[in-house]
């Protein structure tokens, strides 16, 4: 927007507007959703069939690592059905009464999304079984021998559950989902498509080589790709000419401690401690966590999965071991036999 003299005006609401635009990065329809072609095709069939029959579709379980689009897909399911969506999470449902109140307020055709559903409390999970199968909840009134269960009907709804740890779901809960979709890590080409779409929404000038550079460091995860894009945008606007190309992306990501493989500060600290302090291992995760000043759970759940997936770290019965690739990534020579034992 410009004034009468042609000078650019900056609205005081620009920052607010941009936050709203960043929220809009989530795709709203299946046709806008990039990647996960198999899951998209399967979901399209499930939803189209339900719409033709005029009934809510089967309950949907989406599993996979964080940041791949499970929440976005749940919102897309509601949008495709033309239904309202209620969003909660497993840890937030501590008592069966909490879930019963939520279910009783649903309108026919609503979508209920429960993130991290594997962490739902057991009493609430048992109530959920009946609601999913029979669209009924049993509310217990009173305590002890005089307690009475009052059945209440629930409007037919579709439950969409998301989990990052499908193995922790109980068998009875998992079996009640009519469709299960497993989300895979993204290939670089799909991440570049995600970045191009986001750049268009955020009015970022993104060159193809810049998109390729960011995609290669995004750990196969759209959420990380979009986050890195915004940080590179900041660098380009303040220290560059506003254009995100390969050189700008490399310089920006160096500032934010993201290396060529996508390793961040914690990842490199874990590798560095494992290699330099413990000779490549084996070493227990608790000892490794103390060495990097983090909780063992943080090392195990945040850093380790990516390090294992990229072939830099191996889990063995005796502890964590750095692979030959890890030594080379740190510009060190692996010990004799390391390449044979732990790959090239």
Residue frames as qw, qx, qy, qz and C-alpha x, y, z in Angstrom:
[[0.000, 0.890, 0.456, 0.000, 0.00, 0.00, 0.00],
 [0.448, 0.107, 0.024, 0.887, 1.36, 3.47, -0.92],
 [0.005, 0.697, 0.371, -0.614, 0.43, 7.06, -0.12],
 [0.455, 0.853, 0.193, -0.167, -0.24, 9.90, -2.58],
 [0.050, 0.844, -0.484, -0.226, 3.50, 10.38, -3.13],
 [0.820, 0.350, -0.444, -0.097, 4.02, 6.75, -3.95],
 [0.015, 0.498, -0.773, 0.392, 5.87, 5.94, -0.71],
 [0.585, -0.174, -0.788, -0.083, 5.20, 2.56, 0.83],
 [0.473, -0.527, 0.259, -0.657, 3.12, 2.60, 3.98],
 [0.372, 0.056, -0.904, 0.204, 3.55, -0.03, 6.70],
 [0.597, -0.542, -0.280, -0.520, 0.39, -0.83, 8.61],
 [0.253, -0.501, 0.657, -0.503, 0.72, -1.20, 12.41],
 [0.856, -0.054, 0.351, -0.376, -1.34, -4.34, 12.00],
 [0.596, 0.541, -0.563, -0.186, 1.17, -5.89, 9.59],
 [0.025, 0.349, -0.901, 0.258, 2.67, -8.16, 12.25],
 [0.579, 0.102, 0.613, -0.528, -0.79, -9.34, 13.31],
 [0.757, 0.478, -0.104, -0.433, -1.77, -9.96, 9.69],
 [0.413, 0.520, -0.746, -0.051, 1.40, -11.96, 9.09],
 [0.258, -0.180, 0.875, -0.367, 0.71, -14.19, 12.09],
 [0.717, 0.309, 0.369, -0.504, -2.71, -14.88, 10.63],
 [0.654, 0.575, -0.404, -0.280, -1.11, -15.71, 7.29],
 [0.115, 0.438, -0.880, 0.139, 1.34, -18.08, 8.98],
 [0.526, 0.038, 0.720, -0.451, -1.60, -19.86, 10.58],
 [0.747, 0.483, 0.073, -0.450, -3.07, -20.24, 7.10],
 [0.155, 0.541, -0.793, -0.233, -0.07, -22.31, 5.99],
 [0.449, 0.038, 0.875, -0.179, -2.10, -25.37, 6.93],
 [0.185, -0.055, -0.720, -0.667, -3.78, -26.81, 3.82],
 [0.486, 0.069, 0.395, -0.776, -7.57, -26.78, 3.98],
 [0.870, 0.280, 0.010, -0.406, -8.47, -29.40, 1.37],
 [0.863, -0.127, 0.445, 0.202, -7.03, -32.73, 0.32],
 [0.680, 0.646, 0.159, 0.308, -6.13, -31.25, -3.04],
 [0.049, 0.925, -0.259, 0.273, -3.92, -28.68, -1.27],
 [0.738, -0.567, 0.365, 0.006, -2.18, -31.24, 0.94],
 [0.462, 0.689, -0.555, -0.063, 1.32, -31.98, -0.34],
 [0.113, 0.390, -0.895, 0.183, 2.87, -35.44, 0.01],
 [0.395, 0.016, 0.817, -0.418, 1.51, -38.58, 1.70],
 [0.427, 0.161, -0.521, -0.721, -0.02, -39.65, -1.62],
 [0.349, -0.131, -0.925, -0.071, -1.11, -43.08, -0.38],
 [0.060, -0.379, -0.700, 0.602, -2.85, -41.76, 2.73],
 [0.264, 0.323, -0.028, -0.909, -4.50, -38.97, 0.71],
 [0.421, 0.051, -0.706, -0.567, -5.88, -41.43, -1.82],
 [0.301, -0.254, -0.906, 0.156, -7.21, -43.74, 0.88],
 [0.020, 0.389, 0.498, -0.775, -8.79, -40.87, 2.83],
 [0.304, 0.200, -0.299, -0.882, -10.39, -39.47, -0.32],
 [0.423, -0.123, -0.828, -0.347, -12.15, -42.79, -0.88],
 [0.234, -0.345, -0.794, 0.443, -13.31, -43.02, 2.75],
 [0.088, 0.387, 0.267, -0.878, -14.71, -39.48, 2.74],
 [0.341, 0.132, -0.484, -0.795, -16.29, -39.65, -0.71],
 [0.366, -0.216, -0.893, -0.146, -18.06, -42.89, 0.20],
 [0.138, -0.411, -0.676, 0.596, -19.36, -41.41, 3.46],
 [0.189, 0.322, -0.009, -0.928, -20.66, -38.32, 1.69],
 [0.377, -0.004, -0.697, -0.610, -22.45, -40.45, -0.89],
 [0.386, -0.330, -0.859, 0.056, -24.13, -42.51, 1.83],
 [0.289, -0.688, -0.106, -0.657, -24.96, -39.41, 3.87],
 [0.812, -0.557, -0.171, 0.029, -23.45, -40.87, 7.03],
 [0.241, -0.863, 0.444, 0.025, -20.36, -40.04, 9.12],
 [0.672, 0.452, -0.586, 0.026, -17.27, -41.97, 7.95],
 [0.870, -0.272, -0.351, 0.217, -15.53, -44.60, 10.04],
 [0.451, -0.864, 0.151, 0.164, -13.24, -43.43, 12.83],
 [0.663, 0.659, -0.223, 0.275, -9.76, -42.49, 11.58],
 [0.702, -0.623, 0.146, 0.313, -6.39, -43.13, 13.22],
 [0.521, 0.795, -0.210, 0.228, -3.37, -41.19, 11.93],
 [0.788, -0.532, 0.132, 0.281, 0.05, -42.31, 13.13],
 [0.690, 0.510, -0.026, 0.513, 3.56, -41.13, 12.47],
 [0.508, -0.150, -0.248, 0.811, 6.31, -38.80, 13.73],
 [0.012, -0.792, -0.351, 0.499, 5.43, -35.24, 14.77],
 [0.019, -0.634, 0.233, 0.737, 5.21, -32.45, 12.22],
 [0.214, 0.003, 0.827, 0.520, 4.02, -34.48, 9.23],
 [0.305, -0.085, -0.349, -0.882, 0.47, -33.12, 9.02],
 [0.184, -0.323, -0.924, 0.092, -1.77, -35.25, 11.25],
 [0.052, 0.538, 0.471, -0.697, -3.52, -32.22, 12.76],
 [0.224, 0.351, -0.337, -0.845, -3.87, -30.63, 9.32],
 [0.253, -0.075, -0.879, -0.397, -5.46, -33.81, 7.96],
 [0.062, -0.447, -0.814, 0.365, -7.96, -33.89, 10.83],
 [0.165, 0.549, 0.166, -0.802, -9.05, -30.35, 9.94],
 [0.236, 0.237, -0.638, -0.693, -9.21, -31.30, 6.27],
 [0.104, -0.253, -0.961, -0.050, -11.46, -34.26, 7.11],
 [0.070, 0.590, 0.579, -0.558, -13.90, -31.91, 8.85],
 [0.179, 0.514, -0.189, -0.817, -13.74, -29.42, 5.98],
 [0.170, 0.088, -0.832, -0.520, -14.35, -32.09, 3.34],
 [0.120, -0.409, -0.902, 0.068, -17.36, -33.34, 5.29],
 [0.168, -0.566, -0.214, -0.778, -18.65, -29.82, 5.93],
 [0.676, -0.568, -0.468, 0.033, -18.63, -30.55, 9.66],
 [0.247, -0.879, 0.275, -0.300, -17.47, -28.80, 12.80],
 [0.740, 0.173, -0.557, 0.334, -14.34, -30.05, 14.53],
 [0.575, -0.790, 0.118, -0.179, -13.67, -30.26, 18.26],
 [0.621, 0.490, -0.504, 0.345, -10.00, -30.49, 19.19],
 [0.636, -0.704, 0.258, -0.184, -8.46, -31.90, 22.37],
 [0.399, 0.542, -0.731, 0.118, -5.52, -34.08, 23.40],
 [0.761, -0.169, -0.625, 0.040, -5.03, -37.32, 25.27],
 [0.399, -0.021, -0.571, 0.717, -3.25, -35.81, 28.30],
 [0.235, -0.200, 0.093, -0.947, -6.07, -33.26, 28.71],
 [0.757, -0.256, -0.332, -0.501, -8.64, -36.03, 29.22],
 [0.034, 0.383, -0.801, 0.459, -7.85, -37.13, 32.77],
 [0.385, 0.100, 0.762, -0.510, -11.28, -38.41, 33.82],
 [0.165, 0.342, 0.873, 0.306, -14.06, -40.29, 32.09],
 [0.080, 0.779, 0.511, -0.355, -16.44, -37.47, 33.03],
 [0.047, -0.613, 0.266, 0.742, -14.36, -35.00, 31.00],
 [0.038, -0.067, 0.814, 0.575, -14.78, -37.13, 27.90],
 [0.085, 0.533, 0.841, -0.038, -18.47, -37.81, 28.57],
 [0.068, 0.767, 0.254, -0.585, -19.18, -34.07, 28.75],
 [0.002, -0.473, 0.508, 0.720, -17.33, -33.49, 25.49],
 [0.054, 0.120, 0.918, 0.374, -19.11, -36.32, 23.67],
 [0.099, 0.622, 0.737, -0.245, -22.57, -35.28, 24.90],
 [0.097, 0.746, 0.062, -0.656, -22.07, -31.83, 23.33],
 [0.192, -0.167, 0.715, 0.651, -21.32, -33.17, 19.86],
 [0.617, 0.446, 0.092, -0.642, -23.75, -32.56, 17.02],
 [0.865, 0.226, 0.446, 0.045, -24.44, -35.29, 14.47],
 [0.711, 0.641, 0.057, 0.284, -21.62, -35.46, 11.94],
 [0.177, -0.934, 0.309, -0.040, -19.09, -33.57, 14.09],
 [0.778, 0.330, -0.428, 0.321, -15.43, -34.53, 14.00],
 [0.606, -0.779, 0.156, -0.026, -13.69, -35.05, 17.34],
 [0.646, 0.557, -0.419, 0.311, -9.90, -34.83, 17.07],
 [0.728, -0.670, 0.143, 0.035, -7.80, -36.27, 19.92],
 [0.450, 0.719, -0.493, 0.194, -4.09, -35.61, 19.55],
 [0.114, 0.403, -0.831, 0.366, -1.62, -37.97, 21.24],
 [0.780, -0.254, -0.175, -0.545, -4.51, -40.35, 21.81],
 [0.752, 0.039, -0.626, 0.203, -2.19, -43.01, 23.22],
 [0.218, 0.152, -0.563, 0.783, -1.87, -40.85, 26.36],
 [0.536, -0.430, -0.194, -0.701, -5.59, -40.82, 27.19],
 [0.347, -0.330, 0.712, -0.514, -6.43, -41.99, 30.73],
 [0.080, -0.024, -0.989, -0.119, -7.57, -45.62, 30.97],
 [0.234, 0.469, 0.720, -0.454, -11.05, -44.90, 32.48],
 [0.365, 0.624, -0.044, -0.689, -11.72, -42.41, 29.69],
 [0.176, 0.329, -0.808, -0.456, -10.44, -44.87, 27.10],
 [0.094, 0.204, 0.971, -0.085, -12.89, -47.53, 28.28],
 [0.320, 0.622, 0.440, -0.564, -15.76, -45.05, 27.98],
 [0.236, 0.574, -0.414, -0.666, -14.53, -44.15, 24.52],
 [0.116, -0.040, 0.961, 0.250, -14.90, -47.78, 23.37],
 [0.233, 0.539, 0.784, -0.203, -18.67, -47.70, 23.82],
 [0.213, 0.753, 0.085, -0.617, -18.99, -44.22, 22.33],
 [0.072, 0.462, -0.662, -0.586, -17.08, -45.23, 19.19],
 [0.020, 0.062, 0.973, 0.221, -19.04, -48.45, 18.68],
 [0.053, -0.563, -0.825, 0.016, -22.54, -47.76, 19.94],
 [0.002, 0.476, 0.107, 0.873, -22.64, -43.93, 20.14],
 [0.635, -0.671, -0.294, -0.245, -23.52, -44.16, 23.80],
 [0.239, 0.426, -0.623, 0.611, -21.84, -43.25, 27.06],
 [0.645, -0.512, -0.567, 0.009, -22.59, -44.69, 30.47],
 [0.025, -0.624, 0.310, -0.717, -22.52, -42.01, 33.17],
 [0.555, -0.252, -0.736, 0.294, -22.03, -43.44, 36.66],
 [0.308, -0.664, 0.028, -0.681, -24.06, -41.68, 39.37],
 [0.775, -0.573, 0.127, -0.237, -23.17, -42.30, 43.01],
 [0.198, 0.593, -0.764, 0.159, -20.42, -44.37, 44.58],
 [0.287, -0.221, 0.873, -0.327, -19.96, -47.83, 45.98],
 [0.205, 0.229, 0.951, 0.038, -22.71, -50.48, 45.88],
 [0.282, 0.696, 0.516, -0.412, -25.37, -47.84, 45.25],
 [0.018, -0.459, 0.415, 0.785, -23.73, -46.51, 42.08],
 [0.640, 0.526, 0.538, -0.156, -25.93, -46.52, 39.00],
 [0.294, -0.150, 0.552, 0.766, -24.89, -46.34, 35.35],
 [0.439, 0.686, 0.357, -0.457, -27.15, -44.14, 33.26],
 [0.545, 0.161, 0.570, 0.593, -26.80, -44.65, 29.48],
 [0.198, 0.769, 0.083, -0.602, -26.83, -41.46, 27.39],
 [0.737, 0.506, 0.367, 0.257, -27.04, -41.44, 23.62],
 [0.277, -0.566, 0.288, 0.721, -24.32, -39.62, 21.69],
 [0.591, 0.716, -0.006, -0.372, -24.88, -38.11, 18.26],
 [0.901, 0.204, 0.217, 0.314, -23.10, -40.10, 15.53],
 [0.032, -0.935, 0.292, 0.197, -19.63, -38.58, 15.12],
 [0.854, 0.392, -0.227, 0.256, -16.25, -39.33, 13.61],
 [0.598, -0.741, 0.213, 0.221, -13.26, -39.67, 15.89],
 [0.659, 0.640, -0.279, 0.280, -9.89, -38.76, 14.42],
 [0.726, -0.649, 0.135, 0.182, -7.05, -39.90, 16.65],
 [0.509, 0.748, -0.367, 0.217, -3.43, -38.91, 16.13],
 [0.808, -0.549, 0.183, 0.112, -0.45, -40.64, 17.69],
 [0.269, 0.788, -0.554, -0.010, 3.30, -40.48, 17.42],
 [0.085, -0.346, 0.918, -0.174, 3.63, -43.85, 19.15],
 [0.736, -0.024, -0.351, -0.578, 1.11, -46.27, 17.69],
 [0.569, 0.075, -0.803, 0.159, 2.67, -49.16, 19.60],
 [0.004, 0.024, -0.658, 0.753, 1.41, -47.67, 22.88],
 [0.601, -0.083, -0.125, -0.785, -2.23, -47.87, 21.79],
 [0.514, -0.072, 0.801, -0.299, -4.16, -50.69, 23.42],
 [0.101, 0.076, 0.900, 0.417, -5.49, -53.38, 21.10],
 [0.135, 0.629, 0.750, -0.153, -9.18, -52.72, 21.86],
 [0.097, 0.790, 0.081, -0.600, -8.82, -49.01, 21.04],
 [0.053, -0.419, 0.637, 0.645, -6.80, -49.58, 17.88],
 [0.167, 0.208, 0.930, 0.251, -9.29, -52.15, 16.59],
 [0.191, 0.703, 0.596, -0.338, -12.18, -49.69, 16.80],
 [0.109, 0.644, -0.245, -0.716, -10.77, -47.44, 14.10],
 [0.796, 0.466, 0.370, -0.112, -12.15, -48.19, 10.66],
 [0.661, 0.684, -0.069, 0.300, -9.22, -46.57, 8.84],
 [0.620, -0.656, 0.156, 0.402, -5.58, -46.28, 9.87],
 [0.582, 0.772, -0.061, 0.246, -3.15, -44.10, 7.94],
 [0.730, -0.452, 0.053, 0.510, 0.57, -44.09, 8.63],
 [0.236, 0.968, -0.079, -0.043, 2.39, -40.85, 7.80],
 [0.860, 0.046, 0.057, 0.506, 5.90, -41.17, 6.34],
 [0.308, -0.629, 0.131, 0.701, 8.76, -38.68, 6.33],
 [0.520, 0.813, 0.109, -0.240, 8.75, -36.44, 3.26],
 [0.747, 0.184, 0.262, 0.583, 11.10, -36.65, 0.30],
 [0.279, -0.359, 0.055, 0.889, 13.01, -33.49, -0.64],
 [0.014, 0.260, 0.581, 0.771, 10.85, -32.89, -3.74],
 [0.308, -0.686, -0.636, -0.169, 7.66, -32.82, -1.68],
 [0.419, -0.623, -0.280, 0.599, 9.26, -30.53, 0.89],
 [0.214, -0.088, 0.286, 0.930, 10.23, -28.12, -1.88],
 [0.167, -0.501, -0.632, -0.568, 6.58, -28.05, -2.97],
 [0.427, -0.711, -0.510, 0.230, 5.56, -27.31, 0.63],
 [0.395, -0.434, -0.035, 0.809, 8.10, -24.49, 0.78],
 [0.099, 0.176, 0.462, 0.864, 6.98, -22.97, -2.52],
 [0.285, -0.657, -0.623, -0.314, 3.36, -22.95, -1.35],
 [0.475, -0.687, -0.354, 0.421, 4.29, -21.40, 2.01],
 [0.358, -0.201, 0.152, 0.899, 6.53, -18.82, 0.36],
 [0.027, -0.424, -0.545, -0.723, 3.64, -17.76, -1.84],
 [0.406, -0.739, -0.530, -0.091, 1.35, -17.31, 1.18],
 [0.527, -0.662, -0.148, 0.512, 4.01, -15.39, 3.10],
 [0.354, 0.935, -0.007, 0.029, 5.04, -13.22, 0.12],
 [0.539, -0.607, 0.475, 0.339, 8.61, -14.55, 0.25],
 [0.593, 0.680, -0.370, -0.222, 10.75, -14.47, -2.90],
 [0.740, -0.347, 0.576, 0.023, 12.06, -18.04, -2.86],
 [0.396, 0.590, -0.608, -0.354, 14.49, -19.23, -5.53],
 [0.942, 0.049, -0.281, -0.179, 14.54, -22.93, -6.54],
 [0.608, 0.295, -0.595, 0.434, 18.07, -23.38, -5.17],
 [0.194, -0.378, 0.484, -0.765, 17.01, -21.76, -1.90],
 [0.836, -0.159, 0.031, -0.524, 14.04, -24.11, -1.60],
 [0.876, 0.176, -0.443, 0.075, 16.30, -27.10, -2.27],
 [0.302, 0.396, -0.608, 0.619, 18.78, -25.97, 0.40],
 [0.455, -0.302, 0.399, -0.736, 16.09, -25.53, 3.06],
 [0.910, -0.015, -0.151, -0.385, 14.33, -28.79, 2.12],
 [0.739, 0.280, -0.572, 0.220, 17.59, -30.73, 2.47],
 [0.185, 0.252, -0.642, 0.700, 17.97, -29.55, 6.06],
 [0.541, -0.284, 0.042, -0.791, 14.34, -30.03, 7.15],
 [0.238, -0.180, 0.905, -0.303, 14.62, -33.62, 8.43],
 [0.138, -0.210, -0.894, -0.372, 11.85, -34.77, 6.11],
 [0.110, -0.569, -0.715, 0.391, 9.31, -32.75, 8.12],
 [0.131, 0.694, 0.395, 0.588, 7.05, -29.98, 6.74],
 [0.409, -0.884, -0.224, 0.043, 6.72, -28.29, 10.13],
 [0.609, -0.490, 0.182, 0.597, 10.49, -27.90, 10.35],
 [0.446, 0.317, 0.449, 0.706, 10.67, -26.78, 6.70],
 [0.049, -0.845, -0.365, -0.387, 8.16, -23.98, 7.31],
 [0.529, -0.810, -0.060, 0.248, 9.95, -22.92, 10.49],
 [0.611, -0.238, 0.305, 0.691, 13.32, -22.76, 8.74],
 [0.308, 0.578, 0.457, 0.602, 11.76, -20.83, 5.85],
 [0.215, -0.935, -0.241, -0.150, 10.56, -18.11, 8.23],
 [0.596, -0.673, 0.136, 0.418, 13.98, -17.86, 9.88],
 [0.553, 0.074, 0.428, 0.711, 15.76, -17.64, 6.53],
 [0.111, 0.799, 0.424, 0.411, 13.20, -14.99, 5.51],
 [0.402, -0.895, -0.086, 0.174, 14.19, -12.97, 8.61],
 [0.611, -0.384, 0.327, 0.609, 17.87, -13.19, 7.67],
 [0.439, 0.389, 0.517, 0.624, 17.19, -12.29, 4.03],
 [0.025, -0.901, -0.350, -0.256, 15.20, -9.20, 5.01],
 [0.436, -0.880, 0.056, 0.178, 17.72, -7.89, 7.56],
 [0.470, -0.577, 0.497, 0.447, 21.09, -8.92, 6.10],
 [0.434, 0.113, 0.721, 0.528, 20.26, -9.57, 2.47],
 [0.151, 0.057, -0.325, -0.932, 18.11, -8.24, -0.33],
 [0.631, 0.102, 0.322, -0.698, 14.97, -10.09, 0.72],
 [0.783, 0.314, -0.416, -0.338, 15.49, -12.93, -1.78],
 [0.735, -0.380, 0.550, -0.113, 15.93, -16.46, -0.44],
 [0.732, 0.512, -0.436, -0.107, 18.50, -18.25, -2.59],
 [0.908, -0.072, -0.351, 0.216, 21.01, -20.98, -1.76],
 [0.435, 0.329, -0.382, 0.746, 23.72, -18.62, -0.49],
 [0.339, -0.480, 0.168, -0.792, 21.29, -16.75, 1.73],
 [0.883, -0.311, -0.193, -0.292, 19.78, -19.99, 3.07],
 [0.812, 0.060, -0.413, 0.409, 23.21, -21.40, 3.91],
 [0.199, 0.376, -0.352, 0.834, 24.30, -18.23, 5.69],
 [0.543, -0.447, 0.042, -0.710, 21.02, -17.97, 7.62],
 [0.927, -0.240, -0.249, -0.144, 20.96, -21.61, 8.72],
 [0.630, 0.206, -0.466, 0.585, 24.57, -21.32, 9.88],
 [0.137, -0.433, 0.288, -0.843, 23.43, -18.50, 12.17],
 [0.747, -0.301, 0.078, -0.587, 20.62, -20.69, 13.50],
 [0.304, -0.427, 0.841, -0.135, 22.94, -23.71, 14.06],
 [0.870, 0.260, 0.342, -0.243, 21.33, -26.00, 11.48],
 [0.263, -0.499, 0.684, 0.463, 23.96, -27.91, 9.51],
 [0.312, 0.287, -0.655, -0.625, 23.91, -29.63, 6.11],
 [0.244, -0.141, -0.956, -0.087, 22.12, -32.73, 7.39],
 [0.463, -0.596, -0.341, -0.560, 19.61, -30.77, 9.44],
 [0.640, -0.315, -0.554, 0.430, 21.33, -31.43, 12.77],
 [0.173, -0.894, -0.042, -0.411, 20.79, -28.73, 15.37],
 [0.050, -0.701, 0.555, -0.446, 22.74, -27.80, 18.48],
 [0.745, -0.334, 0.464, -0.344, 21.43, -30.68, 20.59],
 [0.960, 0.279, 0.008, -0.022, 22.02, -33.28, 17.89],
 [0.562, 0.632, -0.398, 0.356, 25.62, -32.19, 17.41],
 [0.306, -0.640, 0.534, -0.461, 26.19, -31.98, 21.18],
 [0.913, -0.149, 0.307, -0.221, 25.06, -35.59, 21.55],
 [0.883, 0.422, -0.104, 0.175, 27.31, -36.75, 18.70],
 [0.253, 0.750, -0.437, 0.426, 30.25, -34.69, 19.92],
 [0.536, -0.547, 0.512, -0.388, 29.98, -36.06, 23.47],
 [0.972, 0.033, 0.202, -0.117, 29.58, -39.61, 22.21],
 [0.803, 0.507, -0.141, 0.282, 32.62, -39.39, 19.94],
 [0.273, 0.699, -0.395, 0.530, 35.04, -37.09, 21.76],
 [0.415, -0.567, 0.484, -0.521, 34.31, -37.92, 25.41],
 [0.808, -0.159, 0.502, -0.266, 33.37, -41.57, 25.17],
 [0.204, -0.385, 0.810, 0.393, 35.39, -42.71, 22.16],
 [0.424, 0.083, -0.638, -0.638, 32.29, -43.50, 20.11],
 [0.782, -0.231, 0.148, -0.560, 30.62, -45.63, 22.78],
 [0.353, -0.591, -0.631, -0.357, 28.90, -47.72, 23.81],
 [0.057, 0.058, -0.480, 0.873, 27.49, -45.44, 26.49],
 [0.021, -0.549, -0.814, 0.188, 24.18, -45.36, 28.34],
 [0.063, 0.707, 0.396, 0.583, 21.62, -42.70, 27.48],
 [0.462, -0.853, -0.228, 0.078, 21.60, -41.35, 31.06],
 [0.618, -0.416, 0.160, 0.648, 25.35, -40.79, 30.99],
 [0.364, 0.334, 0.440, 0.750, 25.09, -39.21, 27.56],
 [0.141, -0.844, -0.412, -0.312, 22.32, -36.89, 28.80],
 [0.536, -0.762, -0.071, 0.356, 24.43, -35.71, 31.73],
 [0.590, -0.120, 0.303, 0.739, 27.31, -35.01, 29.36],
 [0.166, 0.418, 0.426, 0.785, 25.20, -32.65, 27.24],
 [0.047, 0.087, 0.402, -0.910, 23.28, -31.11, 30.16],
 [0.549, -0.094, -0.332, -0.761, 19.85, -32.43, 29.16],
 [0.728, -0.136, 0.501, -0.448, 17.29, -34.83, 30.55],
 [0.315, -0.134, 0.909, 0.236, 17.61, -38.43, 29.39],
 [0.468, 0.563, 0.665, -0.151, 14.08, -38.33, 28.01],
 [0.282, 0.855, -0.079, -0.428, 14.95, -35.28, 25.90],
 [0.062, -0.536, 0.756, 0.371, 17.96, -37.01, 24.37],
 [0.349, 0.084, 0.932, 0.058, 16.00, -40.21, 23.78],
 [0.383, 0.644, 0.648, -0.135, 12.88, -38.64, 22.26],
 [0.230, 0.912, 0.012, -0.340, 14.19, -35.46, 20.58],
 [0.046, 0.746, -0.584, -0.316, 17.72, -36.13, 19.35],
 [0.455, -0.229, 0.854, 0.104, 18.05, -39.90, 19.01],
 [0.694, 0.461, 0.536, -0.135, 15.31, -40.71, 16.46],
 [0.491, 0.853, -0.107, -0.140, 16.79, -38.45, 13.79],
 [0.108, -0.709, 0.691, 0.095, 20.37, -39.47, 14.54],
 [0.591, -0.038, 0.806, -0.005, 19.40, -43.14, 14.20],
 [0.663, 0.628, 0.379, -0.149, 17.40, -42.51, 11.03],
 [0.379, 0.877, -0.278, -0.100, 20.31, -40.71, 9.38],
 [0.936, 0.155, -0.220, 0.227, 22.71, -43.50, 10.29],
 [0.176, 0.722, -0.414, 0.526, 24.85, -41.44, 12.69],
 [0.333, -0.395, 0.670, -0.532, 23.99, -43.31, 15.88],
 [0.627, -0.051, -0.740, -0.237, 23.17, -46.92, 16.68],
 [0.643, -0.469, 0.326, -0.511, 21.34, -48.37, 19.66],
 [0.577, 0.211, -0.787, 0.049, 22.92, -51.56, 20.96],
 [0.744, -0.497, -0.446, -0.031, 22.27, -53.73, 24.04],
 [0.646, -0.230, -0.291, 0.667, 25.34, -52.17, 25.66],
 [0.114, -0.706, -0.183, 0.674, 24.41, -48.56, 24.90],
 [0.479, 0.856, 0.098, -0.169, 24.57, -45.89, 22.20],
 [0.676, -0.189, 0.420, 0.575, 27.34, -46.13, 19.61],
 [0.245, 0.765, -0.178, -0.568, 28.52, -43.56, 17.05],
 [0.867, 0.375, 0.302, 0.128, 28.71, -44.92, 13.51],
 [0.598, -0.054, 0.295, 0.744, 31.59, -44.30, 11.12],
 [0.170, 0.683, 0.411, 0.579, 29.40, -41.71, 9.38],
 [0.384, -0.901, -0.202, 0.020, 29.13, -39.79, 12.66],
 [0.637, -0.458, 0.175, 0.595, 32.90, -39.60, 13.00],
 [0.439, 0.240, 0.433, 0.750, 33.23, -38.33, 9.47],
 [0.043, -0.844, -0.418, -0.333, 30.43, -35.78, 9.97],
 [0.447, -0.878, -0.001, 0.170, 32.52, -34.33, 12.80],
 [0.456, 0.799, -0.370, 0.127, 35.62, -34.36, 10.53],
 [0.469, -0.576, 0.656, -0.133, 37.23, -37.11, 12.60],
 [0.446, 0.323, -0.806, -0.216, 38.74, -40.44, 11.59],
 [0.871, -0.297, -0.025, -0.391, 36.67, -43.42, 12.76],
 [0.473, -0.531, 0.701, -0.048, 38.49, -46.08, 14.80],
 [0.196, 0.286, -0.882, -0.319, 39.72, -49.21, 13.07],
 [0.044, -0.231, -0.972, 0.020, 36.82, -51.57, 12.36],
 [0.241, 0.396, 0.412, -0.784, 34.20, -48.85, 12.87],
 [0.439, 0.328, -0.371, -0.750, 33.17, -48.79, 9.21],
 [0.334, 0.032, -0.920, -0.201, 32.80, -52.57, 9.20],
 [0.076, -0.290, -0.850, 0.433, 30.74, -52.69, 12.37],
 [0.131, 0.630, 0.486, -0.592, 28.57, -49.66, 11.91],
 [0.527, 0.712, 0.450, 0.115, 28.38, -49.03, 8.21],
 [0.489, 0.130, 0.204, 0.838, 29.86, -46.55, 5.84]]
